[in-house]
Amino acid sequence: MLLMENEHFLPALKHNMTAFFSQMPDAGGHAMDNSSLRTNPLVKDFYSRQFYEPVWTSNTALSEQAVVLLGLLDRAEIYGLESSLFPVCEIRNELELMKNRETRSNYLTSRMNLELLLTDACFRFMVFLKMGYYEFDSTLFSLQLLPVLLRIYQRSVK
């Protein structure tokens, strides 16, 4: 199954993400099944810089960084934030859909949704930690923050 994942699913996932981002507006709007991505420009630019490779998932599992992020989101109160600010339930639902062998036809969609939700939640979490939480203000998520957020992410991966 791992070999098939690398040969078939990864190129298909990259293709789906490329197609999704080509249709995504640069600011605001809705993404997947009524879920709103608050950081559209950042997410779009982030995956473009990653050549649309998945960052948080591998096969049907979360990466170590994704597990850490999900733990941070679950315990956001420790950092003065509410976990309800982040789509933790949606993330867990997409993870279950991705893992479920009976719904393999939705595997690519669930994996892409999971990637997007985790990336969006990560950016929002970092911005809220740095700047505090305010009722949503799209100026908090300017593309000028992307290099800073990418450096933070790259340090966490090392």
C-alpha positions as CSV (number, residue, x, y, z in Angstrom):
1,M,0.0,0.0,0.0
2,L,2.9,2.4,0.7
3,L,4.3,2.0,-2.8
4,M,0.9,2.6,-4.3
5,E,0.5,5.7,-2.1
6,N,3.7,7.2,-3.5
7,E,3.1,6.2,-7.1
8,H,-0.6,7.0,-7.4
9,F,-2.0,9.0,-4.6
10,L,0.7,11.6,-4.1
11,P,0.6,12.9,-7.7
12,A,-3.2,12.9,-7.6
13,L,-3.2,14.8,-4.3
14,K,-0.8,17.4,-5.8
15,H,-3.0,17.7,-8.9
16,N,-6.1,18.2,-6.7
17,M,-4.4,20.8,-4.6
18,T,-3.1,22.7,-7.6
19,A,-6.6,22.7,-9.2
20,F,-8.2,23.8,-5.9
21,F,-5.7,26.7,-5.5
22,S,-6.1,27.8,-9.1
23,Q,-9.8,28.3,-8.4
24,M,-9.4,29.8,-4.9
25,P,-9.9,33.6,-4.5
26,D,-7.0,35.5,-3.1
27,A,-8.8,36.7,0.0
28,G,-11.7,35.5,2.1
29,G,-14.4,33.2,0.8
30,H,-15.3,29.6,1.5
31,A,-13.2,26.6,0.7
32,M,-14.3,23.1,1.4
33,D,-17.9,22.1,2.2
34,N,-18.9,25.3,4.0
35,S,-15.7,25.5,5.9
36,S,-14.1,28.9,5.8
37,L,-10.4,29.2,5.5
38,R,-9.5,32.5,7.2
39,T,-6.0,32.7,5.8
40,N,-6.6,32.0,2.1
41,P,-3.7,34.0,0.7
42,L,-1.2,32.5,3.2
43,V,-2.4,28.9,2.7
44,K,-2.3,29.4,-1.1
45,D,1.2,30.9,-1.0
46,F,2.5,28.3,1.5
47,Y,1.5,25.3,-0.6
48,S,2.8,27.0,-3.8
49,R,6.2,27.3,-2.1
50,Q,5.9,23.6,-1.0
51,F,5.2,22.6,-4.6
52,Y,1.8,21.4,-3.4
53,E,3.4,18.6,-1.4
54,P,1.4,17.5,1.7
55,V,2.9,18.9,4.9
56,W,0.9,17.4,7.7
57,T,-0.1,13.9,6.3
58,S,1.6,10.8,5.1
59,N,-0.5,8.0,3.7
60,T,-3.4,7.8,6.2
61,A,-1.5,9.2,9.2
62,L,-0.7,12.6,10.6
63,S,3.0,13.7,10.8
64,E,4.6,14.2,14.2
65,Q,4.3,18.0,13.7
66,A,0.5,17.6,12.9
67,V,0.0,15.6,16.2
68,V,1.9,18.4,18.1
69,L,-0.2,21.1,16.4
70,L,-3.5,19.3,17.1
71,G,-2.4,19.0,20.8
72,L,-1.7,22.7,20.9
73,L,-5.1,23.5,19.4
74,D,-6.8,21.2,21.9
75,R,-5.0,23.0,24.8
76,A,-5.2,26.5,23.3
77,E,-6.5,27.8,26.7
78,I,-3.0,27.3,28.1
79,Y,-1.9,30.1,25.7
80,G,-4.8,32.4,26.4
81,L,-6.8,31.3,23.4
82,E,-10.0,29.3,23.1
83,S,-9.8,26.0,21.3
84,S,-13.2,26.9,19.8
85,L,-11.3,29.4,17.6
86,F,-9.9,26.5,15.7
87,P,-11.6,23.7,13.6
88,V,-10.5,20.9,15.9
89,C,-13.7,18.8,15.3
90,E,-13.5,19.3,11.6
91,I,-9.8,18.3,11.6
92,R,-10.6,15.1,13.6
93,N,-13.6,14.3,11.3
94,E,-11.4,14.6,8.1
95,L,-8.7,12.5,9.7
96,E,-11.3,9.7,10.4
97,L,-12.6,10.0,6.9
98,M,-9.1,9.7,5.5
99,K,-8.3,6.7,7.6
100,N,-11.6,4.9,6.9
101,R,-10.9,2.1,4.3
102,E,-14.6,1.9,3.4
103,T,-14.7,5.5,2.1
104,R,-11.5,5.3,0.1
105,S,-13.2,7.0,-2.8
106,N,-13.1,10.2,-0.7
107,Y,-9.5,9.7,0.4
108,L,-8.0,12.4,-1.7
109,T,-10.7,14.9,-0.8
110,S,-10.4,14.2,2.9
111,R,-6.6,14.3,2.8
112,M,-6.6,17.7,1.0
113,N,-9.2,19.1,3.4
114,L,-7.1,17.9,6.3
115,E,-4.0,19.5,4.9
116,L,-5.8,22.8,4.4
117,L,-7.6,22.8,7.8
118,L,-4.3,22.1,9.6
119,T,-2.4,24.7,7.7
120,D,-5.0,27.4,8.2
121,A,-5.3,26.5,11.9
122,C,-1.5,26.6,12.3
123,F,-1.3,30.1,10.7
124,R,-4.1,31.4,12.8
125,F,-2.7,29.9,16.0
126,M,0.7,31.5,15.3
127,V,-0.8,34.9,14.5
128,F,-3.0,34.9,17.6
129,L,0.0,34.0,19.7
130,K,2.1,36.8,18.2
131,M,-0.6,39.5,18.0
132,G,-3.3,38.4,20.3
133,Y,-6.8,37.4,19.4
134,Y,-9.2,40.0,18.0
135,E,-12.5,39.4,16.3
136,F,-11.5,38.4,12.8
137,D,-9.5,41.0,11.0
138,S,-8.1,39.9,7.6
139,T,-5.2,42.4,7.9
140,L,-3.7,40.2,10.6
141,F,-3.0,37.6,7.9
142,S,-1.1,39.7,5.4
143,L,1.4,38.0,3.1
144,Q,4.1,40.0,4.8
145,L,3.8,37.5,7.7
146,L,4.4,34.5,5.5
147,P,8.2,34.6,5.7
148,V,8.1,34.8,9.5
149,L,5.5,31.9,9.7
150,L,7.6,29.8,7.3
151,R,10.7,30.3,9.4
152,I,8.8,29.3,12.5
153,Y,7.5,26.2,10.7
154,Q,10.9,25.2,9.4
155,R,12.5,25.5,12.8
156,S,9.8,23.3,14.3
157,V,10.5,20.6,11.7
158,K,14.2,20.4,12.4
